[in-house]
Amino acid sequence: MGSTAASTKHADVYRLFLRLRPGERRSVALRILRDEEVLADLYDHFLIREAVEERGRSVAWKSYRRKQAISKG
């Protein structure tokens, strides 16, 4: 599947997700988050974003979470 086809498919899935009622969206989101592989990808995303903000310094997940908790007060 080419880049454009994949992009279109992703947009279609997202549009369908947005058409769900709020309770249905929440249910789908929670089901996705129970998938260990998806959860690992989310952790990676947040850690990469934090590393970019820290100019490449490696950041452990626990350190990231602790920093977020402190900044939210």
N, C-alpha and C positions, 0 to 999 in steps of 0.2 A: 504494500500500500504506500503510495507516495505521500509526501509531506502535506500537500493540499488536501488529499482525500482523508488523511488522518485528522487534519485540522477541522475539516467539515464534519467528520464523524463525531469528534469531541464536542463541537459546537451543538450538534444535534442532541447528543446525550445531555448536555447541560441545559438546553432549552426544555427538554422533556422533564428534567429534574425540577426546573423552576415552575413548571405547570402543575406540579403536585401541590396539594394543600400543605400548609405548614407542618401539621402533625405527620403527614406522610414523608415530607422532606426530612424531618428529624429522625424518623424511623430508618429511612434509607441511609442517612449519614451515620447513625449509630451502628448500623449493620456493617457499613464500610469500615468504620473505625475498629470493629472487632476483628478485622482481618490483620493478622500479625505482620504480613508483608507490607500492607498499606501503612500501618502504624510505623514500621521501620523507615519507610520512605518519608513520612512526615517528620520524624526525628531528624533524618538526614537533611531535609530541607531547612529546618530551623537552625541546625548546627552550621550548615553552609552559609546561611544568611548572617548568622552571628560572626562567623569567621571573616566574612567579607567586611562587616562593620568594624571588626578588630584588626583589619589590614592583614589578614592571613593567619593570625595567631590561632592555633588549634584550641577549641573550646569543648570541654566535656559537657555532656547533657545535664548532669547534676549542677554543674556550675552555671550553666545557662538558666536553668529553672530557678536557682537560688537568686540570680541577678534579676530575673523577671519578677519574682515575689517581692524583692526589696524595692524595685522601682515602682511597683503598684501600691506600695505602702501598706 
